[in-house]
Amino acid sequence: MFEMLVDAGPHAGGPFLQTVLSLARHVEGFACGFQVLPLQPPVALSFETTLLEAEEQGARARRDWWLAQCAQAGVEGEWEVLRGEIGPAIAKRSRLADLVCLEVSVAGGARDALSPEPDRALVQAAGPLLLVPSTWNGATGARVLVAWNGSAEAANAIRAALPLLAKATDICVLDGEQACLPGITPSPLPLQAWMIRHGIQAQWESLDPSRQRALSLADVARRMDADLLVMGAYGHHWTSAFGRSHMTQALLSHVDRPILLSH
């Protein structure tokens, strides 16, 4: 079963939860909601301990609310309370999840005041992430734009997105991989054949090298009215295909729709 880990703390927005649970139903996935609480200090005063215990009880009491949300959406689910620093806690739990779903206040911007931006460290440490802008209000996964540059990161993102791609009705692969030079450069990954073997039919479009790459991706996403962008993140190969190492952050500042990232 495709397991989706959902950041459903007290500040999670209704549209975000609706989008993620709708996606879980669409792919027949399992939605594990979670809330992260800070670690208890080794030495704490009695009143601090009382507050921490109350905080823990309050977080665990939200299980019934989350299961009701899942039931209403027609999705199986569970609720977990994680302890630790937010980034490392999410990254550790992601090792037993197929996709981590996070809400961002704007695509590429800071999350709410009590949560961190999904920055480079989290992307590199965690499993595949689905970043959903809080401004997004609609379904996702029907029209998918795949950013391909031949890198391991992009391949990981596409493999993570396979259950979503299998349910999509319109897929476009924006191909920015450099041409292979026989006998000089390594053989390219056979993505198109791999997708066909998995029953994924997609249109292919070459990336326009004369334009700023981040903007090109955003432009194509808007043109096809994509409701999901799939791409690798922060890999060394960005320097040779989709631009400089800060390309991921630049792209996030231009795209206003859900993005599935993988390192």
C-alpha positions in Angstrom: 0.0 0.0 0.0 1.2 3.5 -0.9 1.9 5.2 2.5 1.6 8.9 2.7 2.9 10.8 5.7 0.9 14.0 6.3 2.0 16.9 8.4 -1.4 17.5 10.0 -0.4 19.6 13.0 -2.8 22.3 14.4 -1.8 24.8 11.8 -2.5 22.6 8.8 -4.9 24.3 6.4 -8.2 22.8 5.3 -7.4 23.0 1.5 -4.1 21.2 2.1 -5.7 18.4 4.0 -8.4 18.1 1.4 -5.9 17.9 -1.4 -3.7 15.3 0.2 -6.6 13.1 1.3 -8.2 13.3 -2.1 -4.8 12.2 -3.6 -4.6 9.4 -1.1 -8.1 8.2 -2.2 -7.1 8.6 -5.8 -4.1 6.2 -5.5 -5.7 4.0 -2.9 -3.1 5.0 -0.4 -2.8 5.0 3.4 -2.7 8.4 5.1 -0.7 8.6 8.3 -1.2 12.0 9.9 1.4 13.3 12.3 2.3 16.2 14.6 5.9 17.0 15.7 6.5 18.0 19.3 9.9 19.2 20.7 12.0 16.8 22.8 11.7 17.1 26.5 14.9 18.6 28.0 17.0 16.3 30.2 16.4 18.6 33.2 13.0 20.2 33.4 11.2 21.9 36.2 8.0 20.4 37.4 5.8 22.9 35.7 7.7 22.5 32.5 7.1 18.7 32.7 3.4 19.2 33.3 3.2 21.5 30.3 5.0 18.9 28.1 2.8 16.1 29.3 -0.3 18.2 28.5 1.1 19.0 25.1 1.7 15.3 24.4 -1.8 14.4 25.6 -3.4 17.1 23.4 -1.5 15.9 20.4 -2.4 12.3 20.9 -6.1 13.3 21.5 -6.2 14.6 17.9 -6.1 11.0 16.6 -9.9 10.8 16.6 -10.1 14.0 14.6 -7.6 12.7 12.0 -9.3 9.3 11.7 -12.6 11.1 11.1 -11.0 13.2 8.3 -9.7 10.0 6.7 -13.1 8.3 7.0 -14.8 11.2 5.4 -12.4 11.1 2.5 -12.7 7.3 2.2 -9.1 6.7 3.1 -7.4 4.3 5.6 -5.2 6.2 8.1 -3.5 6.4 11.4 -2.2 9.2 13.7 1.3 9.6 15.1 3.0 12.0 17.4 6.7 12.5 16.7 9.2 13.8 19.1 12.3 15.8 18.1 13.5 18.7 16.0 11.0 19.0 13.1 13.4 18.4 10.2 15.2 15.4 11.6 12.0 13.9 13.0 10.3 14.1 9.7 13.3 12.8 7.8 13.6 9.8 10.2 10.0 8.8 9.9 10.1 9.2 6.1 12.2 6.1 5.9 9.1 4.0 6.3 6.9 6.1 4.1 6.5 6.4 0.3 5.7 10.2 0.3 5.9 13.0 2.9 3.2 15.7 2.4 4.0 19.2 3.6 2.1 22.5 3.3 4.0 25.6 2.3 2.6 29.1 2.8 3.6 29.9 -0.8 5.5 27.6 -3.2 9.0 27.9 -2.0 8.3 30.2 0.9 8.3 29.7 4.6 5.7 27.5 6.2 3.6 28.7 9.1 5.4 30.3 12.1 5.7 27.0 14.0 7.1 25.0 11.1 10.3 25.3 9.0 10.7 25.9 5.4 11.2 22.6 3.5 14.8 23.5 3.0 17.7 21.8 1.3 18.7 19.9 4.5 15.2 18.4 4.9 15.0 17.5 1.2 18.3 15.8 1.3 17.6 13.9 4.5 14.0 12.9 3.9 12.3 10.6 1.5 10.2 12.0 -1.4 8.3 15.1 -0.5 5.0 16.5 -1.8 5.0 20.2 -1.2 1.5 21.7 -1.5 1.1 25.5 -1.5 -1.5 26.7 1.0 -3.0 28.8 -1.9 -3.7 25.5 -3.8 -7.3 24.6 -3.8 -8.1 21.6 -5.9 -7.3 18.1 -6.8 -3.8 17.0 -7.8 -2.3 14.1 -9.9 -4.5 14.3 -13.0 -2.2 16.4 -15.2 1.5 15.8 -14.3 4.6 17.6 -15.6 7.8 15.5 -15.2 11.1 17.4 -15.2 13.8 15.1 -16.6 17.5 15.7 -16.8 18.9 12.2 -16.6 20.0 12.5 -13.0 19.6 10.0 -10.1 17.5 12.6 -8.3 15.1 13.0 -11.1 14.9 9.2 -11.5 14.2 8.8 -7.8 11.4 11.4 -8.0 9.8 9.6 -11.0 9.9 6.2 -9.3 8.4 7.7 -6.2 5.6 9.2 -8.3 4.8 6.0 -10.2 1.5 5.3 -8.3 0.4 8.9 -9.1 1.6 8.6 -12.8 -0.4 5.4 -13.2 -3.6 7.3 -12.3 -2.8 10.5 -14.2 -4.8 11.3 -17.4 -2.2 13.7 -18.9 1.5 13.4 -18.5 4.2 15.6 -20.1 7.9 14.9 -19.8 10.0 18.0 -20.2 13.4 16.6 -21.3 16.4 18.6 -20.5 19.0 15.8 -20.6 22.1 16.6 -22.6 22.7 14.6 -25.7 24.9 11.5 -25.2 28.2 11.4 -27.0 28.9 7.7 -28.0 32.1 6.5 -26.5 32.6 9.7 -24.5 29.7 10.1 -22.1 27.8 7.4 -20.1 24.7 5.8 -21.6 21.5 7.7 -20.7 18.8 6.1 -18.6 16.0 4.6 -20.8 13.2 6.5 -19.1 10.8 6.4 -22.1 11.0 2.6 -22.4 10.8 2.2 -18.6 7.6 4.3 -18.5 6.0 2.3 -21.3 6.8 -0.9 -19.5 5.0 0.4 -16.5 2.0 1.4 -18.6 2.7 5.1 -18.4 1.9 7.0 -21.6 3.4 10.5 -21.8 4.1 13.3 -24.3 7.7 14.4 -24.6 8.9 17.9 -25.0 12.5 19.2 -25.2 13.5 22.0 -22.8 14.2 25.3 -24.5 17.9 25.9 -23.7 17.6 29.6 -24.7 15.3 30.4 -21.8 15.8 30.5 -18.0 15.2 26.9 -17.1 13.2 27.5 -13.9 10.8 29.8 -15.7 10.6 27.3 -18.6 9.3 24.6 -16.3 6.9 27.0 -14.7 5.6 28.2 -18.1 5.0 24.6 -19.3 3.3 23.7 -16.1 0.9 26.7 -16.5 0.4 26.0 -20.2 -0.7 22.4 -19.7 -2.6 23.4 -16.5 -0.6 20.8 -14.6 -1.7 20.0 -11.1 1.5 18.3 -10.1 5.2 18.8 -11.0 7.6 15.9 -10.5 11.3 16.6 -10.3 14.6 15.8 -8.6 16.2 18.2 -6.2 19.6 19.6 -5.3 21.7 17.1 -7.2 25.1 17.7 -8.8 23.6 17.1 -12.2 21.6 20.3 -12.0 24.8 22.1 -13.0 24.8 20.3 -16.4 21.1 20.1 -17.1 18.5 22.2 -15.3 20.8 25.0 -14.2 22.8 26.0 -11.1 22.6 24.4 -7.6 20.0 26.9 -6.5 17.7 25.9 -9.4 15.3 24.0 -7.1 14.7 27.1 -4.9 14.4 29.3 -7.9 11.8 27.0 -9.4 9.8 26.8 -6.1 9.6 30.6 -6.2 7.9 30.5 -9.6 5.6 27.4 -9.5 2.3 27.8 -7.7 1.2 24.2 -7.7 2.0 20.9 -5.8 5.6 19.6 -6.4 6.9 16.2 -5.7 10.6 16.4 -5.0 13.2 13.7 -4.4 16.9 13.9 -3.7 
